[in-house]
């Protein structure tokens, strides 16, 4: 067990993450994913966090590992728990940042595809006449592409996802 861990509230404030107290709990917008309303709860008694949006949770060390993309050893050094000063590996930090951005793009694109497929399905079910069908006809040819892309994001390898990313971003 590691002693002398900094208070979780202090770490969130030091990382410029806005926290607000509601009752006995502290809440924040989770910095590990995009969201509009706070879904991350800080338990100051247990010194842990849990995000009801993305399911991430843990102690202050786990938070810094996830937030900064650090190893356990680097996270405790970053937090000043060890006597070793934290040394930033710029290349590794850049690689982790790109990996996090890529995972976020996959999540956002998958959600977008799901929304498009659901909207098209709803439009198909509500079509009552030829005029309604003609209004959505332009999207019929997109459906197999959206299905294919969502399958790559959900089931594909990282290489397949990267190829899809390049195709979507650069045509």
Phi and psi in degrees as a GROMACS rama.xvg file:
@    title "Ramachandran Plot"
@    xaxis  label "Phi"
@    yaxis  label "Psi"
@TYPE xy
-90.9282  130.323  UNK-2
-101.133  168.131  UNK-3
63.6256  30.1764  UNK-4
-68.9673  141.531  UNK-5
-67.9231  156.487  UNK-6
-63.0081  137.061  UNK-7
-61.8566  -36.9971  UNK-8
-61.9019  -43.4707  UNK-9
-62.5578  -39.4738  UNK-10
-66.2473  -44.1895  UNK-11
-60.3269  -43.3517  UNK-12
-65.633  -40.8062  UNK-13
-63.6752  -31.3084  UNK-14
-87.6659  9.64407  UNK-15
60.0048  39.2057  UNK-16
-101.286  119.349  UNK-17
-69.5626  126.923  UNK-18
-123.678  146.381  UNK-19
-133.597  142.366  UNK-20
-89.3023  131.362  UNK-21
-128.693  108.023  UNK-22
66.7094  -129.127  UNK-23
-91.2768  -1.42596  UNK-24
-109.198  156.808  UNK-25
-110.651  138.717  UNK-26
-129.515  151  UNK-27
-148.374  158.404  UNK-28
-73.358  129.098  UNK-29
-66.1769  123.242  UNK-30
-79.6886  -0.652951  UNK-31
-90.8502  -9.19945  UNK-32
-156.421  165.229  UNK-33
-81.0891  137.453  UNK-34
-160.043  160.284  UNK-35
-99.6332  -27.8647  UNK-36
-124.152  149.017  UNK-37
-60.2202  128.511  UNK-38
-131.133  2.44475  UNK-39
-101.556  123.176  UNK-40
-106.86  137.007  UNK-41
-105.627  125.303  UNK-42
-102.018  102.471  UNK-43
-72.5451  -23.9773  UNK-44
-68.3359  -46.4055  UNK-45
-91.224  -11.4235  UNK-46
61.1073  47.5037  UNK-47
-134.408  165.888  UNK-48
-126.394  157.647  UNK-49
-150.725  131.916  UNK-50
-103.381  120.89  UNK-51
-78.2348  -9.60316  UNK-52
-86.6026  -48.6577  UNK-53
-109.592  -9.04459  UNK-54
83.0781  3.54437  UNK-55
-76.2569  148.899  UNK-56
-167.18  170.987  UNK-57
145.427  -165.039  UNK-58
-89.4917  -173.496  UNK-59
-63.1848  -34.3628  UNK-60
-67.5616  -45.2755  UNK-61
-61.2334  -37.9988  UNK-62
-61.6594  -49.7401  UNK-63
-63.3724  -37.5069  UNK-64
-57.5323  -47.6566  UNK-65
-73.6343  -43.7074  UNK-66
-67.3437  -41.7208  UNK-67
-98.5608  -8.55951  UNK-68
69.1993  40.7559  UNK-69
-106.957  158.507  UNK-70
-73.0783  167.77  UNK-71
-57.3711  -47.2941  UNK-72
-60.4551  -44.3544  UNK-73
-69.1177  -34.3597  UNK-74
-65.3287  -43.0639  UNK-75
-69.9159  -32.5363  UNK-76
-67.3321  -43.4283  UNK-77
-58.789  -39.7471  UNK-78
-77.2387  -7.1537  UNK-79
79.8133  21.1511  UNK-80
-78.0027  -28.6273  UNK-81
-100.53  170.744  UNK-82
-80.7744  -13.8169  UNK-83
-76.6818  133.316  UNK-84
-71.6683  146.624  UNK-85
-74.6894  125.018  UNK-86
-112.079  122.741  UNK-87
-78.6547  124.318  UNK-88
-93.0525  98.379  UNK-89
-58.0397  -41.5714  UNK-90
-65.8467  -45.7203  UNK-91
-65.9281  -40.0344  UNK-92
-62.9391  -42.2288  UNK-93
-65.5496  -40.6398  UNK-94
-63.5511  -43.6357  UNK-95
-64.7908  -39.6912  UNK-96
-63.284  -44.1357  UNK-97
-62.2215  -41.4557  UNK-98
-63.4372  -41.7352  UNK-99
-65.4464  -42.0776  UNK-100
-63.845  -38.7358  UNK-101
-65.2597  -45.3552  UNK-102
-60.9038  -39.6672  UNK-103
-65.1621  -42.0095  UNK-104
-60.3407  -44.6639  UNK-105
-57.527  -44.4098  UNK-106
-63.5238  -48.5824  UNK-107
-63.4515  -44.2886  UNK-108
-65.9341  -40.4257  UNK-109
-62.4105  -43.9499  UNK-110
-61.861  -40.2172  UNK-111
-62.7426  -46.3104  UNK-112
-61.3177  -43.2303  UNK-113
-60.5789  -42.0354  UNK-114
-63.0324  -42.592  UNK-115
-64.0009  -44.7514  UNK-116
-64.765  -39.617  UNK-117
-66.0467  -41.8777  UNK-118
-64.0469  -42.5625  UNK-119
-65.0839  -42.0667  UNK-120
-61.3405  -42.7044  UNK-121
-63.9449  -42.9562  UNK-122
-62.8604  -39.389  UNK-123
-62.4841  -45.4249  UNK-124
-67.202  -29.4765  UNK-125
-92.6163  -5.71918  UNK-126
-65.4556  126.817  UNK-127
-112.657  -17.5359  UNK-128
-150.987  178.653  UNK-129
-62.3532  -34.9781  UNK-130
-63.7584  -42.4256  UNK-131
-63.3468  -40.9151  UNK-132
-65.2777  -40.9868  UNK-133
-63.7135  -31.797  UNK-134
-65.084  -33.1823  UNK-135
-102.444  0.654893  UNK-136
-58.5178  -34.67  UNK-137
-61.9782  -23.9295  UNK-138
-92.4365  -12.8136  UNK-139
-60.1467  -41.1774  UNK-140
-68.75  -19.8607  UNK-141
-79.722  -26.9286  UNK-142
-54.705  -48.6962  UNK-143
-63.1999  -32.0855  UNK-144
-68.224  -44.9094  UNK-145
-62.5395  -41.6237  UNK-146
-61.2234  -46.7492  UNK-147
-60.2274  -46.7043  UNK-148
-64.1448  -42.1636  UNK-149
-66.1018  -34.2799  UNK-150
-66.7286  -38.341  UNK-151
-63.389  -47.1854  UNK-152
-62.7758  -41.3524  UNK-153
-79.8448  -41.3895  UNK-154
-112.691  -16.309  UNK-155
-73.3975  164.14  UNK-156
-74.8518  168.485  UNK-157
-61.7688  -35.7528  UNK-158
-64.6145  -42.3447  UNK-159
-62.8598  -41.5589  UNK-160
-64.6907  -39.5595  UNK-161
-65.4051  -41.5006  UNK-162
-60.8769  -42.9713  UNK-163
-63.3457  -44.1486  UNK-164
-55.8022  -48.4065  UNK-165
-63.5489  -38.8537  UNK-166
-64.6485  -44.9302  UNK-167
-69.959  -43.0174  UNK-168
-75.5712  -35.2423  UNK-169
-119.357  8.31846  UNK-170
